[in-house]
C-alpha cells in the first residue's frame, strides 16, 4: 500500500538578499531573450499564451484527444467571463496581471443589473482591449475578500512572502522528443532562498479541503500541470523545486488550504506529461491528429454501476 508522505513546511528564513537576475546569471541560464532555455519575468499574458511551445493545458488536451488539441489550435477561443474571477484574484494576490474594475452606474439598469445596450457592450470591449477585467460590484467585492483570505492564511502568507517573482514564464526544449515547452509559474521563488517552494494559486467553486482538492486534481489534471511545469523548469535551472497549490474557495467565507501532491500523484503527473510530449511529437511528425478509435469498441460497466446493480437487483 502506498504511504502518503508528510508535506513540507515553508521556511521563511532566507539567505542574504540577491537579485533574481544576479542569481540566475551565476547559475548560467538566460533571463529573457527569444530562444534557448530561459526564464522571462515580465512577459505579458497575451504573447505567452500565443507562443507555439507546448503548455500544460495543451498537454492535458492531447491526453484527452489529439483531435481536440488540434481543433483548439485552429479555432482559438475568445474571452470567457467564467475565468474573470480567478484572473482577478491572481492579480490581487500576486501583484501582477490584469486589473479589475466595476461596472459604472451608467452601464447598470435601475435594478443594478448589467445593461445589455450596445453602448455597454462597446464599453466592456474597450476596457478588455485595454487589459482590464470588468466585474460587477458584488464580484469585485468577492475578489477582494478572497485575496484577503489568501494573504491572511499563515502558510500561504509565508509562501507568497518568499523572495521571488510572480508570473514567471519558462521556456525549454525536451531533450527526448525535441518538443518546445513552456510553463508559467504563478510564483517562482528566488533559487537562493532557503527551501524555495514554487506556488500555484487556484480558485475553486468546490471544496478546498484535502478530499475536495484530490477530486479537483483528478478532474482538472493538476498532476499533469505539475508534471509539465517542474521538468520544464529543471531543464532551465538544473534542479527540481518542490511545488504547492494554494487553494481558495469562491464561496464565503472563502476558506483557504495549501496542498502538496504526494509522490504517487507526482509520478503519475510526470508519466502523463511525458506521454503528452510523445503524442505531440508523433502527431506533429505525421501531421495526423486522431480522435477516438474508428472501429466498434466493447464497453463494460464501471465498478460503481456494478455495485449499484448488485445492491438493487441481487
C-alpha positions as CSV (number, residue, x, y, z in Angstrom):
1,X,0.0,0.0,0.0
2,X,1.3,3.4,-0.9
3,X,2.2,5.5,2.2
4,X,1.4,9.2,2.0
5,X,4.3,11.5,2.6
6,X,4.3,14.3,5.1
7,X,4.2,17.7,3.3
8,X,7.0,20.1,3.7
9,X,6.6,23.2,5.9
10,X,7.6,26.5,4.3
11,X,10.7,28.1,5.9
12,X,10.6,31.9,5.9
13,X,14.3,32.2,6.6
14,X,16.3,33.3,3.5
15,X,19.9,33.9,2.5
16,X,21.3,37.4,2.2
17,X,19.3,39.4,-0.4
18,X,20.4,38.9,-4.0
19,X,18.5,40.0,-7.1
20,X,16.9,37.2,-9.2
21,X,18.9,38.2,-12.3
22,X,22.2,38.0,-10.4
23,X,21.4,34.6,-9.1
24,X,20.2,33.3,-12.4
25,X,23.3,34.6,-14.2
26,X,25.5,33.0,-11.6
27,X,23.8,29.7,-12.4
28,X,24.3,30.1,-16.1
29,X,20.8,30.3,-17.5
30,X,19.3,33.1,-19.6
31,X,17.0,35.8,-18.4
32,X,14.6,37.0,-21.2
33,X,15.6,36.6,-24.8
34,X,13.8,34.9,-27.6
35,X,15.4,31.5,-27.8
36,X,17.0,28.8,-25.8
37,X,16.3,27.7,-22.2
38,X,15.2,30.8,-20.4
39,X,13.1,32.5,-17.7
40,X,11.2,35.6,-18.7
41,X,10.0,37.6,-15.7
42,X,8.0,40.3,-17.4
43,X,6.2,38.6,-20.3
44,X,2.6,39.8,-20.8
45,X,-0.1,37.2,-20.7
46,X,-1.3,37.5,-24.3
47,X,2.1,36.8,-26.0
48,X,2.8,34.0,-23.6
49,X,-0.4,32.2,-24.4
50,X,0.2,32.8,-28.2
51,X,3.6,31.2,-28.0
52,X,3.8,27.9,-30.0
53,X,5.6,25.9,-27.3
54,X,3.6,23.2,-25.6
55,X,1.8,24.3,-22.4
56,X,0.4,22.2,-19.6
57,X,-3.1,23.0,-20.7
58,X,-2.4,21.7,-24.1
59,X,-0.7,18.6,-22.7
60,X,-3.9,17.8,-20.9
61,X,-5.9,18.3,-24.2
62,X,-3.5,15.9,-26.0
63,X,-4.0,13.2,-23.4
64,X,-7.8,13.6,-23.9
65,X,-7.6,13.7,-27.7
66,X,-5.1,14.9,-30.2
67,X,-8.0,15.9,-32.4
68,X,-9.4,18.1,-29.6
69,X,-6.0,19.7,-29.1
70,X,-5.6,20.4,-32.9
71,X,-9.1,21.9,-33.0
72,X,-8.2,24.2,-30.1
73,X,-5.1,25.4,-32.0
74,X,-7.0,26.0,-35.3
75,X,-10.1,27.5,-33.6
76,X,-8.8,29.8,-30.8
77,X,-11.4,30.7,-28.2
78,X,-12.4,34.2,-27.4
79,X,-12.9,35.8,-24.0
80,X,-14.6,33.7,-21.3
81,X,-16.3,35.6,-18.5
82,X,-16.0,32.4,-16.3
83,X,-12.3,33.0,-16.0
84,X,-12.5,36.6,-14.9
85,X,-13.0,36.0,-11.2
86,X,-9.9,33.7,-10.9
87,X,-7.8,36.0,-13.0
88,X,-8.7,39.0,-10.9
89,X,-7.8,37.1,-7.7
90,X,-4.5,36.1,-9.2
91,X,-3.8,39.8,-9.9
92,X,-4.8,40.9,-6.5
93,X,-2.7,38.3,-4.7
94,X,0.3,38.2,-7.0
95,X,0.5,41.9,-7.7
96,X,0.8,41.5,-11.5
97,X,-1.7,40.9,-14.3
98,X,-5.0,42.4,-15.5
99,X,-6.6,44.9,-13.0
100,X,-10.3,44.5,-12.2
101,X,-12.8,47.4,-12.3
102,X,-16.5,47.5,-11.5
103,X,-19.2,48.5,-14.0
104,X,-20.0,52.2,-13.5
105,X,-23.6,53.2,-12.8
106,X,-24.3,54.4,-16.4
107,X,-23.9,50.8,-17.6
108,X,-26.3,49.3,-15.0
109,X,-30.0,49.0,-15.1
110,X,-32.2,50.6,-12.4
111,X,-32.3,47.2,-10.7
112,X,-28.5,47.0,-10.6
113,X,-28.0,44.5,-13.4
114,X,-25.5,45.0,-16.2
115,X,-27.1,46.7,-19.2
116,X,-27.4,44.9,-22.5
117,X,-27.3,48.0,-24.6
118,X,-24.8,48.4,-27.4
119,X,-23.1,51.3,-25.5
120,X,-22.3,49.0,-22.6
121,X,-21.1,46.1,-24.8
122,X,-18.8,48.6,-26.6
123,X,-17.5,50.0,-23.3
124,X,-16.8,46.5,-22.0
125,X,-14.9,45.6,-25.2
126,X,-12.9,48.7,-24.9
127,X,-11.9,48.0,-21.3
128,X,-10.9,44.5,-22.2
129,X,-8.8,45.7,-25.1
130,X,-7.0,47.9,-22.6
131,X,-6.2,44.9,-20.5
132,X,-8.8,45.4,-17.8
133,X,-11.3,42.9,-16.2
134,X,-14.8,44.2,-15.8
135,X,-16.8,42.8,-12.9
136,X,-20.0,43.6,-11.1
137,X,-19.5,45.4,-7.8
138,X,-20.5,42.2,-5.9
139,X,-18.0,40.1,-7.8
140,X,-15.3,42.7,-7.2
141,X,-16.0,42.6,-3.5
142,X,-15.6,38.8,-3.7
143,X,-12.3,39.2,-5.4
144,X,-11.1,41.4,-2.5
145,X,-12.4,39.1,0.1
146,X,-10.8,36.0,-1.5
147,X,-7.5,37.8,-1.9
148,X,-7.5,38.9,1.7
149,X,-8.4,35.4,2.8
150,X,-5.3,34.0,0.9
151,X,-2.9,36.6,2.3
152,X,-4.3,36.1,5.9
153,X,-3.7,32.4,5.8
154,X,-0.5,31.8,7.7
155,X,1.1,29.2,5.4
156,X,0.0,30.9,2.2
157,X,1.3,34.2,3.5
158,X,4.8,32.8,4.1
159,X,4.8,31.2,0.6
160,X,3.9,34.4,-1.1
161,X,6.3,36.4,1.0
162,X,9.3,34.4,-0.3
163,X,11.7,36.5,-2.3
164,X,10.8,35.7,-5.9
165,X,8.8,36.6,-9.0
166,X,5.1,36.3,-9.9
167,X,4.0,35.1,-13.3
168,X,7.5,33.8,-14.3
169,X,7.5,32.3,-17.8
170,X,9.8,29.3,-18.5
171,X,10.9,28.1,-21.9
172,X,12.9,25.0,-22.7
173,X,13.2,22.0,-25.2
174,X,12.5,18.5,-24.1
175,X,15.7,16.6,-25.0
176,X,13.9,13.2,-25.5
177,X,11.3,14.4,-28.0
178,X,12.6,17.8,-29.2
179,X,9.3,19.4,-28.2
180,X,9.4,23.0,-27.3
181,X,7.9,23.5,-23.8
182,X,6.6,26.5,-21.9
183,X,5.3,26.9,-18.3
184,X,4.1,29.9,-16.4
185,X,4.5,29.8,-12.6
186,X,2.2,31.9,-10.5
187,X,5.1,32.4,-8.1
188,X,8.6,31.3,-8.7
189,X,10.9,31.7,-5.7
190,X,14.4,33.1,-5.8
191,X,16.6,30.0,-6.1
192,X,19.0,31.3,-3.4
193,X,16.2,31.2,-0.8
194,X,16.4,28.6,1.9
195,X,14.0,25.9,0.9
196,X,12.5,27.7,-2.2
197,X,9.0,26.5,-3.0
198,X,7.1,27.2,-6.2
199,X,3.5,28.2,-5.7
200,X,0.3,27.7,-7.9
201,X,-2.8,29.7,-6.9
202,X,-6.2,28.0,-7.5
203,X,-9.7,29.3,-7.0
204,X,-12.4,26.7,-6.6
205,X,-16.2,26.6,-6.6
206,X,-15.9,23.2,-4.8
207,X,-14.2,22.4,-1.6
208,X,-10.6,23.4,-0.9
209,X,-10.3,20.6,1.7
210,X,-7.8,17.8,1.2
211,X,-10.6,15.5,0.0
212,X,-12.1,18.2,-2.2
213,X,-8.9,19.1,-3.9
214,X,-8.0,15.5,-4.5
215,X,-11.1,15.4,-6.7
216,X,-10.1,18.6,-8.4
217,X,-6.6,17.2,-9.2
218,X,-8.2,14.2,-10.8
219,X,-10.9,16.2,-12.6
220,X,-8.7,19.0,-14.0
221,X,-5.4,17.2,-14.3
222,X,-3.4,19.3,-11.9
223,X,-1.0,16.4,-11.5
224,X,-0.2,16.8,-15.2
225,X,0.3,20.5,-14.7
226,X,2.9,19.9,-12.1
227,X,4.4,17.1,-14.2
228,X,4.8,19.6,-17.0
229,X,5.9,22.6,-15.0
230,X,8.7,21.1,-12.9
231,X,10.6,19.2,-15.7
232,X,10.4,22.4,-17.8
233,X,11.9,24.4,-15.0
234,X,14.6,21.8,-14.3
235,X,15.7,21.9,-17.9
236,X,16.5,25.6,-17.4
237,X,17.8,25.8,-13.8
238,X,19.2,22.3,-13.4
239,X,17.2,21.4,-10.4
240,X,13.6,20.4,-9.5
241,X,11.8,22.6,-7.0
242,X,9.0,21.5,-4.6
243,X,5.6,22.9,-5.6
244,X,2.5,23.5,-3.7
245,X,-1.1,24.6,-4.5
246,X,-2.7,27.4,-2.6
247,X,-6.5,26.9,-3.0
248,X,-9.2,29.4,-2.1
249,X,-12.9,28.8,-2.2
250,X,-15.1,31.2,-4.3
251,X,-17.9,31.0,-1.8
252,X,-17.8,32.9,1.5
253,X,-16.2,32.6,4.0
254,X,-13.5,31.8,1.3
255,X,-11.7,29.1,3.1
256,X,-8.1,28.5,2.1
257,X,-5.9,25.4,2.2
258,X,-2.4,24.6,1.0
259,X,-1.8,21.2,-0.7
260,X,1.3,19.3,-1.9
261,X,0.9,16.4,-4.3
262,X,2.4,13.2,-2.7
263,X,4.9,11.1,-4.5
264,X,2.3,8.9,-6.2
265,X,0.5,11.9,-7.6
266,X,3.9,13.4,-8.7
267,X,4.9,10.2,-10.5
268,X,1.5,9.9,-12.2
269,X,1.7,13.5,-13.4
270,X,5.3,13.1,-14.7
271,X,4.3,10.0,-16.6
272,X,1.2,11.7,-18.2
273,X,3.1,14.8,-19.1
274,X,5.9,12.7,-20.7
275,X,3.2,10.8,-22.7
276,X,1.7,14.1,-23.9
277,X,5.1,15.2,-25.2
278,X,5.5,11.9,-27.1
279,X,2.0,12.2,-28.6
280,X,2.7,15.8,-29.6
281,X,6.0,14.8,-31.3
282,X,4.4,11.9,-33.1
283,X,1.3,13.8,-34.3
284,X,3.5,16.7,-35.4
285,X,5.8,14.5,-37.4
286,X,3.0,12.7,-39.1
287,X,0.7,15.7,-39.3
288,X,-2.1,13.4,-38.0
289,X,-4.3,14.3,-35.0
290,X,-6.6,11.3,-34.3
291,X,-9.8,11.4,-32.4
292,X,-11.5,8.3,-30.9
293,X,-11.0,4.9,-32.5
294,X,-12.8,4.3,-35.7
295,X,-13.9,0.8,-35.0
296,X,-16.5,-0.7,-32.7
297,X,-15.4,-0.7,-29.1
298,X,-16.7,-3.1,-26.5
299,X,-17.6,-1.3,-23.3
300,X,-18.1,-2.7,-19.8
301,X,-20.0,-1.3,-16.8
302,X,-17.8,0.8,-14.4
303,X,-17.3,-0.6,-10.9
304,X,-19.8,1.8,-9.4
305,X,-22.5,0.7,-11.8
306,X,-21.9,-3.0,-10.9
307,X,-22.2,-2.3,-7.2
308,X,-25.3,-0.3,-7.8
309,X,-26.8,-3.1,-9.8
310,X,-26.0,-5.7,-7.1
311,X,-27.5,-3.5,-4.4
312,X,-30.7,-3.1,-6.2
313,X,-31.2,-6.4,-8.0
314,X,-29.1,-9.1,-6.5
